[in-house]
Amino acid sequence: MGSSQSRVDESAVREKLVERLRALEMRRDDGIDKDYVCVGDAPPLYSEYSKNVSIATAEKWEEELMQDPKNRLALAALSTNAVTSIISSRKAVIGDIQAFNVKIPLEGSPVTNQRSSGRCWLFASTNVFRVPIMKKYKLKEFELSQAYLFFWDKLEKANFFLENVIDTAGEPLDGRLVQALCSSPVGDGGQWDMVANLVQKYGLVPQMLYPDSYNAMNSGAMDRLITTKLREDAMKLRSMASSKDATARAAMGRAKDEMLQQIHLILTLMLGPPPSPTKPFTWQFHDQSGAFHSLTMTPKSFAAELSEPQLVRACAGTDVHKLFSLVNDPRNEYMQLLSVDRLGNVFGGRPITYVNVEVSTMKTACVAMLRRGFPVFFGSDVGKYSDSSRGIMDTNLYNYELGFNVRLGMTKAQRLMTGESAMTHAMVLTAVQVEGGKTVRWRVENSWSESAGEKGYFVMADEWMDEFVYQAVVDPSCVSKAVRDVLNSSPKMLPLWDPMGALA
């Protein structure tokens, strides 16, 4: 095979390359010499160009493309294989190893699986919550019920939506605000402050007491049904609010309660009746030594244990109920509190707030959390430059320029401004490699089962964190006083459709 290959004259290739580079330089020229002085009429703002796709031009492009042997080879490879398998960097794959010199002593077990649902934020948060519980009760494995929080989150989001429908009844239906509210009234996603609201109001329960139902694991059909119902209810409430009949307007509260009851019916039948937040449950288990335990408590009292002094001391002073969000949003001024208008789940509850900081500040806080032995909830755009089978997130993982001669170079701010990137997935940091005082790579606990990555764990290159991590949830003691003081300031309110309103 090798001996019969045709050889291309190297000098001819070099000449062709020089010609292509000169052509590119000519195309980049704006057509006006730097020393050119305009006399009379100014030059047009834009050069003449065709506004339509020319068949002849496209055929010429193809002819030029296929003259290059490298492009013919690229065609053979890229048209018959997955693109990422062709442009994957072997160097990046080899370099992104599961070895770290700063690692929390207890990673929660087992690796969790959100299945076909968008509950990553509930899995990431409960994977953080379970660590102090496992320490207290000396458990080898433990999982909190994500479905329990999922049930109450759906009901709260439905109520939150209906209240906002009433509040915005005077806004135009086709306006951006109402359209944004109606786009996803009860989506699966969420934020840290939203789970904090749920835990404060409803508490926590072990998963064995409220396991996933089919519709918790496969939430699409339930979400579509509830979304359709709520949009229909929104139209009814808007009609009542604009009615000239005072009786109709007065009946809105009762109508909303009936609508919410119907949502509760759907949730109960599809997820199952959840444990009562205020009634005791009995949890029976064996600790890691095999000793049997039987405990009776309410979901709210169970969650309150996370703030017990003994448990806080066991977690090096970390109280999960006091954690807050740092974000890195280069569009906005740093050392500023951000919030998102009409984003939340519990009406009247804790608002969504972020302290916007440099990415270096976020990294320093994450390292401090890991050094004290506590995992870190974080939000990112997991779909970019990542391989879920290998468990790698690295900006050098795929070389698009090599495969397509296309250079992708938007900044983080530009990606946010154009909708190219947003906070789409929540995971947990459990380790970091630090060399010469600089972070190199991070260990990530995902919620896609043990079949993803290395038994459920990913490696995140430090450069990937710079570009695609937007949020990290940390303890106030892991940041400077200047950062903590920002929490007491008035937030800059972002609109509901802002990228920082994306729900992981």
N, C-alpha and C positions, 0 to 999 in steps of 0.2 A: 504494500500500500504506500509506504513512505517513498520508495525509490521511484515510483511512477508519477509522483506529484509534479505538476508544471511549476516552473520557477518564474517569478516576476523580476525584471531587470531593476536593481536597486536604484540606479541613477534616474531611471524613468519615474519611479515612485516618488523620489525626492523632488523632481521637477514638478510632478503633479501636486505634491503637497504644498510647494511654494506658491504655485498658481492659485490653489484653493485659499491659502492664507491671504494672498493679495486681494483676492475677490472679496473675502470677508471684510478686510480693512476698507475696501471701497464701499461696501454696503453700510458700514458703520459711519462713514463720512456723511455729514449732514448736507453736503452739496455746496457749501459756501466756504470759500477760503477764509482763514482767520484774518488775513490782511486785506481782504476785499472791502472796499468802501462803496456803499450804496449811494448812487446819485439819482435823484428823482424818486420814483415809486419804490417803496420798500419791497423786498422779496416776499413771496407768499408764505403764510405761516406753515403750510404743509406742501411737500413736493407732490407732483401728480402721481396718482396711483390708481390701480383698478379696484373698484368696489365689489367686483364679482369674482367668483372662482373660475379661472380660465382652464378649459379642458386641455388646450394646447400647452399651456404653462405646466400643468400637472404632469402631462406626458413627458415634457422636457425634464422636469425634476426627476421623474422615475428613471429616465435614460441616463442622466448624470449619476444618479444614485447607484445604479447597477453596474456602472463602469468600474467602480472601486471594488476590488476583490474582498476587502474587509467587510463591505456592506453585503456582499453576496454570502459571505460566511455568517454574518449576523442574521440575515434572513433565514438561512437554513436552521440556525439554532433557536432564534426567538419565535419563529412561527410554529415550531413543533414542541416547545417545552414551556413550562412555567417561567415567566420572565425572571422572577426572583432567584430561580435555581441557576440561571445563566450569569446574572450580574452579581451574584453573592461573592463577598470578599472572604477568601480562605484565611487571610491574615486576621480579620476581625473575629471569625469563628474560633480560631485557635487561641486568640488573645483573651477572649471573654470567658475566663475560667471561674469556677465556683470555689474561690479561695479568698479569704478575708481575714484581716488582723483585728478587726473590731466587730464583735458579733454578740447579740443578746444571748444570755445563757439558756433561755427557755423559749423556743419557737413553738407556737401553738400547734397542736396536732389533734386530729388528722388534717391533711390538706383538704380544703373545702371545694365544693363544686356548685356554682350557681346555675348550671345547666342552661336551658334555653330561656333565660330571663335576664333582665337588666338590673339585677339586684347587687351589682358589684359593691356599691357603697355600703350596703347592709352587711355583706360578707366581710369587707375590709374592716368596718368598724367593730363588728362582733369578734373578728380575729384579734383586734386590739384589746377589747374588753375581756376576752377569755383568759389572757395571760395572768393578770392578778388573781383571777378566780382559781386557775390551775395551781398557782403558787400557794394560795390559802388552803385549799383542800388536798394538796399533794396529788394531783391527778396526772396520769400518764397521757390520757387523751380526753378531750372535752370539746363540745361544740354548743354554742348558744343557738336558740331558735331564731333563724332569720325570718321564717314565715310568720312568726308572731309579730315582729315589727312591721313586716310587709302588709299584714292585714290592717293594722291600725294606721299605717301610712296611707294606704289607699282610701280609707274612710276619711281621714283628716284632709287629704288632698281634694277629695270630692267636696267637702265642706268649704275648704279654702277657695276653691274655684267658684262655687255658687255664691259665696259672699262677695267675691270680686266681680261676679256678673252683676249683682245688685248694685254694687258701688260704682260700676262703670256703665250703668244703664243709659246714661246720657251721652256716652261716647258713640260715634258712628260704628255700626256693625262691621263695615269693611275697613275701618281704621286699623292702623298697625297694632295698637294696644289690644283691642278686643280680639283681633286675629291671632295675636301671640298667645293670649290667654286660652283661646279655643284650640290651639294647635296640638297641645298634649296635656289635657287637664289632669290625668292621673298616670303619667308615664312612670316606668319602673325606677328611673334614676333619682338621685338625691344628693345632698350635701351633708357635711359634718354637722352643721348647726341643726339640720333637719332631724338627723338621728339623735342628736342631743335632746331635742324637743320630745321625741318619742320615748326615749328612755326615762326622761324626767316625769312624763305623764303616765306612761304605761308600764315602765319597768322592764325586766328581762326574765326569760325562762329558759331552762335547759332544752336543747333541741328534742331530746327524747320525749318531752311532755307535749310538744307541738311540732311534729316533724313536717317536712314538705309534703303537700298534696301534689297531685298531678299538675294542677293549674298554678301552683307556686313555681314548679320546675319548668312549666311551659306556659308562660303568662300571656302570650299573644292574644289568644281568643278572649280571655277575660278582659284584657285591656281594651280591646276593640269594642266589646259590648258596653262596658262602662263609659267609654269615651263617647260612643254614639248616644247613649242615654243622657249623659250630661250636656252634650251639645243641644239635644232636643229640649232638655230642661232649661237651658240658658235662654233659648228663644221664648219659652213660656214666661220666664221671669222678666225678661226685657219687655215683653208685651204688657205684663201686669204693671210694671214700673211706669210705663208711658201712658197707661190708661187714664182717661178723664174720670173714670169711676173711682171714687175714693174707697169704696168697698173692695174693689179689686186690688188696689194698692195696699190696703190694710191686711189683705189675705196672703201677702207674699211670704211672711214668716212661717205661717202654717204650711204653705205650699212647699217651701224649701225643706222643712222638716220631713214632709212626706217623700220628697225626692231623695233625701238622704237615707231614709229608711229603706227605700227600694235598692239603693246602692249597698246598704248593709246586708240586705237579703241576698243579693248576687254574690257578695264576698263570702258570706257564711256558707252558702251552698257550694261554692267552688273551692274555697280554702279550708272550710270546716270551722266550727265554733271555736274561737280562741279561749285560752284561760282568762278568767277575770283578773284585771290588774289589782283588785283589792281583796280578792278571796285567796286563802292559803292553798298552796299546792304541796305535795309531798314528793321530794326528790330522793331516790334511793340509788346508791352507787358504791363502787369499790375504789379505794385509793390505790396508788401505785404499789403499796405494800400488800394489797389484797384485803385490807380491813374494810368491813361493811359499814356504811353510814346511811342514816335515814333522817332527812331534814325537812321541816315544815316551815314555810314562809310564803309571803305574797310576792308577786313579781316586782312590786315597787320596793319592798324591803330587801329583796335579793339585789336589785340594782344599787340600792343605797349602801350596800356593803363595800362597794368599790371606793367609797370615800372614808371608810373606817381608818383611823390612825395606824392601826397595825398593818393594814393592807397597803396604805400609802408608804409607810416605812419600808415594807418589803419590796416596793417598786422604786426605791431610791428617791422618795419624795414626790412621786408622780401621782396626781389625782386625776383620773380620766374625766371627771366631771368639770375640770377646769381647763382642759385643753382648748386651744383656739387655732384658727387657720392663718397661716402665712400664704401669700400668693406672690408670684412673680409675673407681673403684667407690665411689660415695657412701654405700653401705650400710655400708661398713666404715671403720674408723679409718684416716686417712691416715698416711703415713710408717710403714707396716707391711708386712711381707713376707707375701704370700698364696701358698698352694699348694692343690692339689686332690687329694684322696685317691683313689688308684687310677686316676689319669689319666696316660696316657703311651703310648709305643709300644715302646721298647727296655727290656726288663726289667732292672732294676738300673742303668739309664742316668741321664742328667741329669733331675732332676725338673722338673715344670712350676712355675715360680715367677714371681711378679709383685711389683714394688714399687708399692704403692698410693699415688698422689699426687694432689694437686689438678690439675684440668685445665690450669690456668695453668702449672704446672711441666712438664707433658707438652708443651705448646705451645712453651715456651721451649727445651726440649731438641730438639724437632723443627726449630725454626728454626736452632739451632746446627748440627745435622747438615747441613741444606741449605746453610748458609753455607760449610761446609767442602767442599761439592760432593758429598755422599753421599746417596743415596736412603734413604727411611725406610719400613720395613715397618710397617703398622698394621692393626688389626682393628676392624671396625665392624658396624653393623646397616644394611646397604646398602639394604634394602627400604623404609625409612622416608623419606618426603618426598623421593623421588628419581625422576628420569626418565632411563632408560638411553638412550633415543634421542637426547635432547638432551645427555646427559652432565652433569646438574645434580643436586646434593644440597644442599638448602636448606630450612630449617624454614619459610620463607615461601613455598615453591613452591605449596602447595595450601591453599586457604581453605575448610575444611570448615564453618566457621561461616556463611559466606556462602551456601553451597549448602544446608545442612541446619539452620541455626540450632542447631548442636551445637558446643559449645566443648570441645576436648580439651586437658586441662591437667595431666596427670600429670608428676611430676618424673622425673628420670633414675633415682633410687633406686626410686620406685614402679613404674616400668616393669620394672625388674629383678625386683622382689619379686613381681610378678603374672604374670611370663612374657610380658609385652608386648614386651620387647626383650631382645636378647642379641647377643653377638659372632658374627655369622654369615658374614662375608666379609672376606678379607684383600686389601689392595691396597698401592700404593706411593706415597708423597709424593715429588714431584720439584721443586716450586716453591711459593712463598708470596708473597702481596702484603702488605707491611708498611707501614702509614701511621701516622705519629705514634707510633711505637713499639708499635703494636697490630696484630695479625694480622687480615686482612680476609677473605681467601679463599685456597684451597689448590689446587694442581694435582695431580691424581691419575692415576696410571698403572694402568689396570685390565687384566684378562686375558680380556676378552670380544670380542676381535678389533677391527679398525679400524672395523667397522660400528657399534659402540656409541660414543656421545659424539662428540667431535671427533677422528676418526681414532684412537679408542681411549682418549682422555684425557678426564677429567671435571673439573668445577669443584666444589669443596666450600666452601660458605659457612662462615665461622668459627663461627656459631651452631650449625650442623649438627654441627660437630666437638664443641662443648660437650655436645650432647645424645646423639649416636649413635656417637661414637668411644670405644672402651673401652681400646685398647692401642696403644702405639707402642714400637718396638724401637730402642734408641739405644746410642751408645757411652758408656762410663762417664765419659769426660772431658766429656761434654755436660751433666752434672748436677752438683749440689753434693756436697761430701764427705758431708753429712748423708744425702743420698739413697743414695750409694754404701755408706755404713755399714749401711744397712738390709739390704743383701744378705748381710751376715754374721750376721744375727739368725735366730732360730728362727721359721719361718713359722706363721701361723694356718692350720690345715688346714680347708679347706672340703669339704663332702661332694661326692661324684661328681655329683650332680644339681644342684648349684649353677650359676647362670647363668655364673659365671666358668669353669665346666667346659665351656662350649659350644666346639665346634671350628669354626674358620673354614674 
